[in-house]
Amino acid sequence: MSQASQIPLSNLKEWIQKETAQTIEPLKSKGESLLKEIRERLDEAIKASEKLTEKSEKEIQRGSPKTYRRAKLANKFARNLAETMKRVVVPDQLSYANLQTLYINLEKMQATVDQERRMWYHFISPYFILDRRWLDAHLKRTADVLSELRNFLTQKYAKAKTSDDALAEVDKLLQSLTEAEESETRIKQVELREGFLENKLAENQQKTTLIQGKAELAELVKTNEKAEELRESVKLNLRHLQKPFFKLQSLARSAEVTLPLDEAKKLSDYLNDPFEALATEEEGHPMLKRILRRVDDAIDQGKLKLKSSRLRKAQEQINNILNGNVLFPLQQSCVEAHALKKELLTSETVASSQNELAQLQNEKTELQRRAELATSRKAALINERERLRERVEQQKRELEKMVFQLTNKTVQIKLD
């Protein structure tokens, strides 16, 4: 098996034309001659129609009662025929697609001509016999050249069509390569943008770290962490009272239980944020105890009902708080953490640092959003690049097959 020739894509058109010239050029010469002949046949048929138009117009002007009606019909027939044939455009450039279009248009024209003849000739006869014969002779020639065009297209020009298709495929492959290169350029642009955004995010993190490293702010962070630990601890210690608190609030709203405004507000605080509620209580949490006594009374009166397991745990926790002061150490820790946090938050340094941190966080959020968009865009462009690469390879393989069919030579196309 002979080794495949390697041909650059930029030289492929010229190579195909050179390799197929001996076969294709005679076909193209024949095709051009055929186009010229079709153009001439149409012009002659149009002139024959116009001649019949002139003759019929003269007869109309004579106004003979014997021929007037037939002359008008002949005039209409000849004008329709000329207009039908003039609508057929014979292309200047030879190609299989142009010949195919011309054949379709000629075929439609011929069908219209035949229909017009059948419709009008028996009205016009026996007048204008010589002009009609002259017209029929030229119409016969257009029908003959149509038949010749059909044979040329179906039997002889197939190889030229393959050549035209191969040359068109070269252009398509070049276009696909251009699109692939443009896609690669866009990917590099997005990667540069990704790198820029990554650097901006790194700068943002450095600034954030520096601000967070300030002593007072670091202390605030520790205090917040301690407050969160205490918040969880308070929730844990009051976990069995959440349901009774909620039910007591519902009873107060429906006026089944009387609850002073200050107790109602504190009850709402204990439901929303038990840590904050306990930390802002007076020492010994008297408000919580009054609320717990309300819960206990409502249970005794049968207004606040709980499942037995919930009831037992709730009453046990109420007893421990009212009689055992189990929340006293926890409240002290909450008060201290709450006070320290409040003190730190009023510091000008902390306030300034928090403003800077808030701005940095907003900037970070925006940078992350833009980075995600860039990443998403890059993924889409990579998919498009892969699709274009696959299309290029597919077009390259198909073109190599077409070249083999044309030249009987195996080639490998080198992509520029």
ZAMARGU-4260 file (C-alpha; in steps of 0.2 Angstrom, whole numbers, plus 5000, padded with zeros to 4 digits):
<rodrens>
0) 5000/5000/5000 | 5007/5017/4995 | 5011/5029/5008 | 4998/5043/5010 | 5003/5060/5004
5) 5003/5074/5017 | 4995/5090/5010 | 4993/5107/5020 | 4975/5112/5020 | 4979/5129/5013
10) 4986/5120/4997 | 4972/5108/4996 | 4960/5117/4984 | 4974/5120/4972 | 4980/5102/4973
15) 4962/5095/4970 | 4960/5106/4955 | 4976/5101/4948 | 4973/5082/4951 | 4956/5083/4943
20) 4959/5095/4929 | 4960/5082/4916 | 4943/5074/4920 | 4934/5090/4927 | 4939/5103/4914
25) 4931/5094/4899 | 4915/5092/4910 | 4916/5110/4915 | 4919/5116/4897 | 4904/5105/4892
30) 4893/5113/4906 | 4898/5130/4901 | 4894/5126/4882 | 4877/5119/4888 | 4873/5135/4898
35) 4877/5145/4883 | 4866/5134/4872 | 4852/5135/4885 | 4853/5154/4886 | 4852/5155/4867
40) 4838/5143/4865 | 4828/5153/4878 | 4832/5170/4869 | 4826/5162/4853 | 4810/5156/4861
45) 4807/5172/4869 | 4809/5181/4852 | 4797/5169/4844 | 4784/5173/4857 | 4787/5192/4855
50) 4785/5190/4836 | 4768/5182/4839 | 4764/5196/4851 | 4768/5209/4837 | 4758/5200/4824
55) 4743/5198/4835 | 4744/5216/4840 | 4743/5221/4822 | 4728/5210/4819 | 4720/5218/4834
60) 4723/5235/4827 | 4715/5230/4811 | 4699/5226/4821 | 4693/5213/4809 | 4677/5204/4817
65) 4683/5188/4810 | 4700/5188/4818 | 4699/5201/4833 | 4695/5188/4847 | 4708/5176/4841
70) 4721/5189/4839 | 4718/5195/4857 | 4719/5177/4864 | 4735/5174/4854 | 4742/5191/4861
75) 4739/5186/4879 | 4746/5168/4876 | 4762/5175/4868 | 4764/5188/4882 | 4762/5175/4896
80) 4774/5163/4887 | 4787/5177/4886 | 4785/5182/4904 | 4787/5163/4910 | 4803/5161/4900
85) 4810/5177/4905 | 4809/5172/4924 | 4821/5158/4921 | 4839/5165/4925 | 4853/5156/4917
90) 4868/5157/4929 | 4885/5164/4924 | 4895/5153/4936 | 4895/5134/4933 | 4892/5123/4948
95) 4882/5107/4951 | 4870/5117/4963 | 4867/5131/4949 | 4864/5118/4936 | 4852/5109/4948
100) 4842/5125/4951 | 4842/5129/4933 | 4836/5112/4928 | 4821/5113/4941 | 4817/5131/4934
105) 4817/5125/4916 | 4807/5110/4920 | 4794/5121/4929 | 4794/5133/4914 | 4792/5118/4902
110) 4777/5112/4911 | 4769/5129/4911 | 4773/5131/4892 | 4765/5115/4888 | 4749/5119/4899
115) 4748/5136/4890 | 4749/5128/4873 | 4735/5116/4877 | 4724/5129/4884 | 4725/5142/4870
120) 4730/5134/4854 | 4713/5127/4850 | 4706/5145/4852 | 4719/5153/4841 | 4718/5140/4827
125) 4719/5141/4812 | 4726/5158/4813 | 4744/5163/4815 | 4749/5146/4809 | 4766/5151/4803
130) 4771/5160/4819 | 4764/5146/4829 | 4775/5134/4820 | 4790/5145/4821 | 4787/5146/4840
135) 4784/5127/4842 | 4801/5124/4834 | 4810/5135/4846 | 4800/5127/4861 | 4805/5110/4855
140) 4823/5116/4855 | 4821/5122/4873 | 4813/5105/4878 | 4828/5096/4869 | 4841/5106/4879
145) 4831/5103/4895 | 4833/5084/4891 | 4851/5086/4887 | 4854/5096/4904 | 4845/5081/4913
150) 4857/5068/4905 | 4872/5079/4909 | 4867/5081/4927 | 4863/5063/4931 | 4876/5054/4920
155) 4891/5065/4917 | 4893/5079/4930 | 4893/5068/4945 | 4912/5068/4947 | 4912/5087/4944
160) 4899/5088/4958 | 4911/5078/4970 | 4925/5090/4965 | 4913/5105/4969 | 4908/5097/4985
165) 4926/5094/4990 | 4931/5112/4987 | 4916/5118/4997 | 4921/5106/5011 | 4938/5114/5011
170) 4930/5131/5015 | 4919/5123/5028 | 4935/5115/5037 | 4944/5131/5036 | 4929/5140/5044
175) 4928/5127/5058 | 4947/5129/5061 | 4944/5148/5062 | 4930/5145/5075 | 4941/5133/5085
180) 4955/5146/5086 | 4943/5159/5091 | 4937/5148/5105 | 4954/5145/5111 | 4957/5163/5112
185) 4942/5166/5122 | 4947/5152/5134 | 4964/5161/5137 | 4955/5177/5140 | 4943/5169/5153
190) 4959/5161/5161 | 4967/5178/5162 | 4951/5184/5171 | 4951/5169/5182 | 4969/5173/5187
195) 4965/5191/5190 | 4950/5187/5201 | 4960/5174/5211 | 4974/5187/5215 | 4960/5199/5220
200) 4953/5186/5232 | 4970/5182/5239 | 4973/5201/5243 | 4955/5202/5251 | 4960/5187/5262
205) 4976/5195/5267 | 4968/5211/5272 | 4954/5202/5281 | 4967/5192/5291 | 4977/5207/5296
210) 4961/5216/5302 | 4956/5200/5312 | 4973/5199/5320 | 4971/5216/5329 | 4970/5213/5348
215) 4953/5220/5352 | 4945/5212/5337 | 4953/5195/5341 | 4946/5197/5359 | 4929/5200/5351
220) 4930/5184/5341 | 4935/5174/5357 | 4920/5183/5366 | 4908/5178/5352 | 4914/5160/5352
225) 4912/5160/5371 | 4894/5167/5369 | 4890/5154/5356 | 4896/5140/5368 | 4885/5148/5382
230) 4870/5150/5370 | 4871/5131/5367 | 4873/5128/5385 | 4857/5138/5389 | 4847/5130/5376
235) 4852/5113/5383 | 4847/5118/5401 | 4831/5125/5395 | 4827/5112/5382 | 4813/5104/5391
240) 4804/5121/5394 | 4803/5126/5376 | 4786/5117/5373 | 4779/5123/5389 | 4784/5141/5385
245) 4776/5140/5368 | 4760/5134/5376 | 4760/5147/5389 | 4762/5161/5376 | 4747/5154/5366
250) 4737/5153/5382 | 4742/5171/5386 | 4737/5177/5369 | 4720/5168/5370 | 4717/5176/5387
255) 4716/5159/5396 | 4731/5164/5407 | 4735/5181/5413 | 4753/5187/5409 | 4760/5204/5413
260) 4768/5213/5398 | 4785/5212/5405 | 4784/5194/5408 | 4776/5191/5391 | 4790/5200/5383
265) 4803/5190/5393 | 4794/5174/5388 | 4796/5179/5370 | 4815/5183/5373 | 4817/5165/5381
270) 4809/5157/5366 | 4819/5167/5353 | 4836/5168/5361 | 4838/5160/5378 | 4856/5166/5380
275) 4851/5185/5377 | 4836/5183/5389 | 4846/5175/5403 | 4861/5187/5401 | 4850/5202/5403
280) 4840/5196/5418 | 4844/5203/5436 | 4855/5192/5447 | 4846/5176/5451 | 4835/5177/5436
285) 4818/5182/5445 | 4809/5185/5429 | 4812/5168/5423 | 4807/5161/5440 | 4790/5170/5439
290) 4787/5163/5421 | 4791/5146/5427 | 4778/5148/5442 | 4765/5153/5429 | 4769/5137/5419
295) 4768/5127/5435 | 4751/5135/5440 | 4744/5132/5422 | 4749/5114/5423 | 4741/5112/5440
300) 4725/5120/5433 | 4724/5109/5418 | 4726/5123/5406 | 4743/5118/5400 | 4744/5100/5395
305) 4759/5090/5390 | 4762/5072/5386 | 4767/5062/5402 | 4786/5061/5397 | 4787/5079/5392
310) 4777/5084/5408 | 4789/5074/5419 | 4805/5082/5412 | 4797/5100/5412 | 4792/5099/5430
315) 4809/5092/5435 | 4818/5106/5426 | 4806/5119/5434 | 4809/5112/5451 | 4828/5112/5449
320) 4828/5130/5443 | 4816/5137/5456 | 4823/5127/5471 | 4840/5122/5466 | 4847/5138/5458
325) 4855/5127/5445 | 4856/5141/5432 | 4865/5153/5444 | 4883/5149/5438 | 4878/5149/5420
330) 4869/5166/5421 | 4885/5173/5429 | 4895/5167/5414 | 4882/5174/5402 | 4881/5191/5410
335) 4900/5192/5409 | 4901/5187/5391 | 4887/5198/5386 | 4895/5213/5395 | 4912/5210/5388
340) 4905/5209/5370 | 4895/5225/5373 | 4910/5234/5379 | 4921/5228/5364 | 4907/5233/5352
345) 4907/5251/5358 | 4926/5252/5355 | 4931/5264/5340 | 4944/5252/5335 | 4932/5237/5334
350) 4919/5247/5326 | 4931/5253/5312 | 4938/5236/5310 | 4920/5228/5308 | 4916/5241/5295
355) 4932/5237/5285 | 4928/5218/5287 | 4910/5221/5281 | 4917/5230/5266 | 4929/5216/5263
360) 4916/5203/5265 | 4905/5212/5252 | 4920/5214/5240 | 4924/5195/5243 | 4906/5190/5239
365) 4906/5200/5223 | 4923/5193/5218 | 4917/5176/5221 | 4902/5179/5211 | 4912/5185/5196
370) 4924/5171/5198 | 4910/5158/5198 | 4904/5166/5182 | 4921/5165/5174 | 4923/5147/5179
375) 4906/5143/5172 | 4910/5153/5156 | 4926/5143/5154 | 4918/5127/5156 | 4906/5131/5142
380) 4920/5137/5131 | 4930/5121/5134 | 4914/5111/5129 | 4913/5121/5114 | 4931/5119/5110
385) 4930/5100/5111 | 4914/5100/5100 | 4923/5111/5087 | 4939/5099/5088 | 4928/5084/5085
390) 4919/5093/5070 | 4936/5098/5063 | 4942/5079/5064 | 4926/5073/5057 | 4927/5086/5042
395) 4945/5081/5039 | 4941/5063/5038 | 4926/5065/5026 | 4937/5077/5016 | 4951/5064/5014
400) 4938/5051/5009 | 4931/5063/4995 | 4949/5066/4989 | 4952/5048/4988 | 4935/5046/4978
405) 4941/5060/4966 | 4959/5055/4963 | 4961/5037/4969 | 4975/5044/4980 | 4977/5042/4999
410) 4981/5059/5007 | 4983/5066/5025 | 4977/5083/5027 | 4989/5094/5037 | 4979/5107/5047
415) 4988/5124/5046
</rodrens>
